[in-house]
Amino acid sequence: MFNVPGKIVTELPNLEMPIAINERITVRQKDIQKGISIRNAQFFETEAQKLDGWSDDLKSGLEREIKVLKLQNSRNIKIHFSSLLLLNLLPVTCKLFQFCS
């Protein structure tokens, strides 16, 4: 075993760091914060570009869907109109050709 001489101290001495070390710490902290801010700005820009692309894709998809719905609607109107014409002309056609009972 080792025997180390020592004494118990109840008050710690005032250990101030030299001014040069404090200045270097402050400069280093500012550099780290600047690096973090730059990285955050780049991340934000990347994510904003992704959101812009996503919204453009969504808009294009919705516009395509609207076109399809309009086309289907116009076809349904044409089919409905044609059906009405046929239904209105069917009795006349039957009478002319005498094939309806």
CNS distance restraints for C-alpha pairs under 8 A (distance, minus, plus):
assign (resid  17 and name CA) (resid  21 and name CA) 6.52 0.50 0.50
assign (resid  17 and name CA) (resid  22 and name CA) 6.71 0.50 0.50
assign (resid  18 and name CA) (resid  22 and name CA) 6.63 0.50 0.50
assign (resid  19 and name CA) (resid  23 and name CA) 6.15 0.50 0.50
assign (resid  20 and name CA) (resid  24 and name CA) 6.21 0.50 0.50
assign (resid  21 and name CA) (resid  25 and name CA) 6.15 0.50 0.50
assign (resid  22 and name CA) (resid  26 and name CA) 6.18 0.50 0.50
assign (resid  23 and name CA) (resid  27 and name CA) 6.15 0.50 0.50
assign (resid  24 and name CA) (resid  28 and name CA) 6.04 0.50 0.50
assign (resid  25 and name CA) (resid  29 and name CA) 6.09 0.50 0.50
assign (resid  26 and name CA) (resid  30 and name CA) 6.24 0.50 0.50
assign (resid  27 and name CA) (resid  31 and name CA) 6.21 0.50 0.50
assign (resid  28 and name CA) (resid  32 and name CA) 6.19 0.50 0.50
assign (resid  29 and name CA) (resid  33 and name CA) 6.13 0.50 0.50
assign (resid  30 and name CA) (resid  34 and name CA) 6.04 0.50 0.50
assign (resid  31 and name CA) (resid  35 and name CA) 6.17 0.50 0.50
assign (resid  32 and name CA) (resid  36 and name CA) 6.19 0.50 0.50
assign (resid  33 and name CA) (resid  37 and name CA) 6.14 0.50 0.50
assign (resid  34 and name CA) (resid  38 and name CA) 6.20 0.50 0.50
assign (resid  35 and name CA) (resid  39 and name CA) 6.16 0.50 0.50
assign (resid  36 and name CA) (resid  40 and name CA) 6.03 0.50 0.50
assign (resid  37 and name CA) (resid  41 and name CA) 6.08 0.50 0.50
assign (resid  38 and name CA) (resid  42 and name CA) 6.23 0.50 0.50
assign (resid  39 and name CA) (resid  43 and name CA) 6.13 0.50 0.50
assign (resid  40 and name CA) (resid  44 and name CA) 6.00 0.50 0.50
assign (resid  41 and name CA) (resid  45 and name CA) 6.10 0.50 0.50
assign (resid  42 and name CA) (resid  46 and name CA) 6.15 0.50 0.50
assign (resid  43 and name CA) (resid  47 and name CA) 6.17 0.50 0.50
assign (resid  44 and name CA) (resid  48 and name CA) 6.01 0.50 0.50
assign (resid  45 and name CA) (resid  49 and name CA) 6.18 0.50 0.50
assign (resid  46 and name CA) (resid  50 and name CA) 6.33 0.50 0.50
assign (resid  47 and name CA) (resid  51 and name CA) 6.21 0.50 0.50
assign (resid  48 and name CA) (resid  52 and name CA) 6.14 0.50 0.50
assign (resid  49 and name CA) (resid  53 and name CA) 6.19 0.50 0.50
assign (resid  50 and name CA) (resid  54 and name CA) 6.09 0.50 0.50
assign (resid  51 and name CA) (resid  55 and name CA) 6.03 0.50 0.50
assign (resid  52 and name CA) (resid  56 and name CA) 6.13 0.50 0.50
assign (resid  53 and name CA) (resid  57 and name CA) 6.14 0.50 0.50
assign (resid  54 and name CA) (resid  58 and name CA) 6.09 0.50 0.50
assign (resid  55 and name CA) (resid  59 and name CA) 6.00 0.50 0.50
assign (resid  56 and name CA) (resid  60 and name CA) 6.10 0.50 0.50
assign (resid  57 and name CA) (resid  61 and name CA) 6.07 0.50 0.50
assign (resid  58 and name CA) (resid  62 and name CA) 6.11 0.50 0.50
assign (resid  59 and name CA) (resid  63 and name CA) 6.09 0.50 0.50
assign (resid  60 and name CA) (resid  64 and name CA) 6.16 0.50 0.50
assign (resid  61 and name CA) (resid  65 and name CA) 6.14 0.50 0.50
assign (resid  62 and name CA) (resid  66 and name CA) 6.10 0.50 0.50
assign (resid  63 and name CA) (resid  67 and name CA) 6.26 0.50 0.50
assign (resid  64 and name CA) (resid  68 and name CA) 6.24 0.50 0.50
assign (resid  65 and name CA) (resid  69 and name CA) 6.12 0.50 0.50
assign (resid  66 and name CA) (resid  70 and name CA) 6.05 0.50 0.50
assign (resid  67 and name CA) (resid  71 and name CA) 6.08 0.50 0.50
assign (resid  68 and name CA) (resid  72 and name CA) 6.06 0.50 0.50
assign (resid  69 and name CA) (resid  73 and name CA) 5.92 0.50 0.50
assign (resid  70 and name CA) (resid  74 and name CA) 6.04 0.50 0.50
assign (resid  71 and name CA) (resid  75 and name CA) 6.13 0.50 0.50
assign (resid  72 and name CA) (resid  76 and name CA) 6.01 0.50 0.50
assign (resid  73 and name CA) (resid  77 and name CA) 6.13 0.50 0.50
assign (resid  74 and name CA) (resid  78 and name CA) 6.19 0.50 0.50
assign (resid  75 and name CA) (resid  79 and name CA) 6.00 0.50 0.50
assign (resid  76 and name CA) (resid  80 and name CA) 5.85 0.50 0.50
assign (resid  77 and name CA) (resid  81 and name CA) 5.94 0.50 0.50
assign (resid  78 and name CA) (resid  82 and name CA) 5.98 0.50 0.50
assign (resid  79 and name CA) (resid  83 and name CA) 6.00 0.50 0.50
assign (resid  80 and name CA) (resid  84 and name CA) 6.20 0.50 0.50
assign (resid  81 and name CA) (resid  85 and name CA) 6.26 0.50 0.50
assign (resid  82 and name CA) (resid  86 and name CA) 6.14 0.50 0.50
assign (resid  83 and name CA) (resid  87 and name CA) 5.99 0.50 0.50
assign (resid  84 and name CA) (resid  88 and name CA) 6.05 0.50 0.50
assign (resid  85 and name CA) (resid  89 and name CA) 6.05 0.50 0.50
assign (resid  86 and name CA) (resid  90 and name CA) 5.68 0.50 0.50
assign (resid  87 and name CA) (resid  91 and name CA) 7.55 0.50 0.50
assign (resid  88 and name CA) (resid  92 and name CA) 7.80 0.50 0.50
assign (resid  89 and name CA) (resid  93 and name CA) 6.13 0.50 0.50
assign (resid  90 and name CA) (resid  94 and name CA) 6.08 0.50 0.50
assign (resid  91 and name CA) (resid  95 and name CA) 6.24 0.50 0.50
assign (resid  92 and name CA) (resid  96 and name CA) 6.20 0.50 0.50
assign (resid  93 and name CA) (resid  97 and name CA) 6.21 0.50 0.50
assign (resid  93 and name CA) (resid  98 and name CA) 7.98 0.50 0.50
assign (resid  94 and name CA) (resid  98 and name CA) 5.24 0.50 0.50
assign (resid  94 and name CA) (resid  99 and name CA) 5.67 0.50 0.50
assign (resid  94 and name CA) (resid 100 and name CA) 5.21 0.50 0.50
assign (resid  95 and name CA) (resid  99 and name CA) 7.49 0.50 0.50
assign (resid  95 and name CA) (resid 100 and name CA) 7.34 0.50 0.50
